[in-house]
């Protein structure tokens, strides 16, 4: 039997101009997920990776609401996703709502880098997801206001994004309009186009 997840990881491996960490090479945003449960040990390692992300003044403004398939948090997070994302994300073993604290704890002044810092924490999570043999897909196609209402999140925080995490599934089970992008080669802009001046 073919290990499809391993095969797809090889297919989607980044074509680099310079050597990078293997976890970066293998990370990509899939939509085909298996219903297999994500073990607590793996999920804890993913959250631990986020804990060690850098942040301004070591504020660590990131907060998370974790939903595992079958629990109420999962269903609530899923209900906030746009219909397009619900079609595939509902198969992932875990859905995490990514939230950031708006003000510094030390002086209650606005933290201008809170969303930037949350992004770093989620990036760390994404790489640890690959390290755990899992796949992750970040998304902003959801109703942040609805999420804040459902979970009674105060305006002290901003709900920013959602990440789906789980084992790879069968891409042939995806809706036809998602299949092409699932199988498409990963592409990125050239470094020269990213450098200003």
Secondary structure, 3 states (H helix, E strand, C coil): CCCHHHHHHHHCCCCCCCCCCHHHHHCCCCCCECCCCCCHHHHHHHHHHHHCCCCHHHCCCEEEEEEECCCHHHHHHHHHECHHHHHHHCCCCEEEEEEEECECCCCCCECCCHHHHHHHHHHHHHHHHHHCCCEEEEECCECHHHHHHHCCCCCCEEEEEEEEEECECCHHHCCHHHHHHHHCCCCCCCHHHHCCC
